[in-house]
Amino acid sequence: MLRNDVLRKQADFDALYKKGKSVGDKFVVVIHMKNGLDHSRIGFLASKKVGNSVMRNRARRLMKESFRLIRDEIPKGYDIVIIARNTIAGRSFFEVDRSLRNALKRTGLIL
């Protein structure tokens, strides 16, 4: 059974890239837009610029854990993509968490 709070379809990602608003920080970029649903959907990306598969997976794990801790503060009805920058490689959880929180605050999704 699939979770309904995860972005999966390429069309959803394409619409988000085309119509969404983006905010960058030192280690992450957040792209968001309203989705018209009663729940928010989230996607995490780390390109090959971040590093090999071990580094990309660690970057995604750090971003997911950081988002998990602040998920309840995000209002319902948004599509959000969090993209790892290549500067995320080798960073601690606390640095990534601070960067993600700063980016989300600048989007206006959290206070």
C-alpha positions as semicolon CSV with decimal commas, in nm:
position;residue;x (nm);y (nm);z (nm)
1;M;0,000;0,000;0,000
2;L;0,139;0,339;-0,100
3;R;0,152;0,634;0,134
4;N;-0,048;0,929;0,004
5;D;0,183;1,194;0,152
6;V;0,474;1,127;-0,087
7;L;0,518;1,286;-0,429
8;R;0,569;1,009;-0,684
9;K;0,445;1,109;-1,031
10;Q;0,672;1,292;-1,271
11;A;0,381;1,517;-1,371
12;D;0,351;1,637;-1,010
13;F;0,723;1,716;-0,996
14;D;0,708;1,894;-1,332
15;A;0,412;2,108;-1,224
16;L;0,592;2,197;-0,903
17;Y;0,909;2,300;-1,088
18;K;0,707;2,507;-1,334
19;K;0,458;2,682;-1,103
20;G;0,606;2,650;-0,754
21;K;0,805;2,903;-0,555
22;S;1,159;2,817;-0,450
23;V;1,375;2,924;-0,160
24;G;1,736;2,822;-0,120
25;D;1,962;2,795;0,181
26;K;2,317;2,678;0,232
27;F;2,248;2,303;0,207
28;V;1,892;2,268;0,070
29;V;1,646;2,418;-0,178
30;V;1,273;2,407;-0,099
31;I;1,013;2,431;-0,376
32;H;0,648;2,454;-0,273
33;M;0,299;2,528;-0,402
34;K;-0,061;2,465;-0,300
35;N;-0,199;2,133;-0,423
36;G;-0,573;2,165;-0,353
37;L;-0,579;1,845;-0,146
38;D;-0,656;1,797;0,221
39;H;-0,302;1,674;0,289
40;S;0,051;1,783;0,204
41;R;0,283;1,577;-0,014
42;I;0,662;1,577;0,012
43;G;0,952;1,467;-0,206
44;F;1,326;1,452;-0,130
45;L;1,590;1,473;-0,404
46;A;1,967;1,444;-0,414
47;S;2,132;1,456;-0,756
48;K;2,460;1,296;-0,858
49;K;2,628;1,630;-0,793
50;V;2,596;1,552;-0,421
51;G;2,824;1,250;-0,458
52;N;2,809;0,873;-0,486
53;S;2,506;0,670;-0,379
54;V;2,617;0,652;-0,017
55;M;2,643;1,032;0,008
56;R;2,310;1,086;-0,175
57;N;2,128;0,841;0,051
58;R;2,277;1,001;0,363
59;A;2,168;1,345;0,239
60;R;1,813;1,217;0,184
61;R;1,807;1,051;0,527
62;L;1,922;1,372;0,696
63;M;1,659;1,580;0,514
64;K;1,383;1,327;0,591
65;E;1,467;1,316;0,961
66;S;1,484;1,694;0,984
67;F;1,148;1,726;0,808
68;R;0,993;1,454;1,028
69;L;1,064;1,664;1,336
70;I;0,880;1,971;1,198
71;R;0,613;1,798;0,986
72;D;0,331;1,893;1,224
73;E;0,409;2,265;1,182
74;I;0,353;2,252;0,803
75;P;-0,002;2,352;0,699
76;K;-0,210;2,101;0,502
77;G;-0,257;2,129;0,126
78;Y;0,097;2,186;-0,006
79;D;0,330;2,000;-0,239
80;I;0,690;2,036;-0,122
81;V;1,015;1,920;-0,277
82;I;1,336;1,943;-0,077
83;I;1,650;1,925;-0,291
84;A;1,997;1,865;-0,149
85;R;2,271;2,097;-0,269
86;N;2,618;1,957;-0,332
87;T;2,740;2,140;-0,018
88;I;2,541;1,898;0,200
89;A;2,803;1,624;0,165
90;G;2,975;1,552;0,494
91;R;2,752;1,783;0,703
92;S;2,604;1,694;1,040
93;F;2,235;1,651;1,111
94;F;2,224;1,977;1,308
95;E;2,364;2,180;1,017
96;V;2,114;2,027;0,773
97;D;1,829;2,075;1,021
98;R;1,915;2,443;1,069
99;S;1,936;2,496;0,692
100;L;1,602;2,326;0,626
101;R;1,428;2,520;0,903
102;N;1,567;2,850;0,770
103;A;1,447;2,771;0,418
104;L;1,100;2,670;0,539
105;K;1,072;2,984;0,748
106;R;1,153;3,197;0,444
107;T;0,881;3,018;0,245
108;G;0,631;3,112;0,514
109;L;0,528;2,751;0,573
110;I;0,650;2,754;0,935
111;L;0,699;3,032;1,187
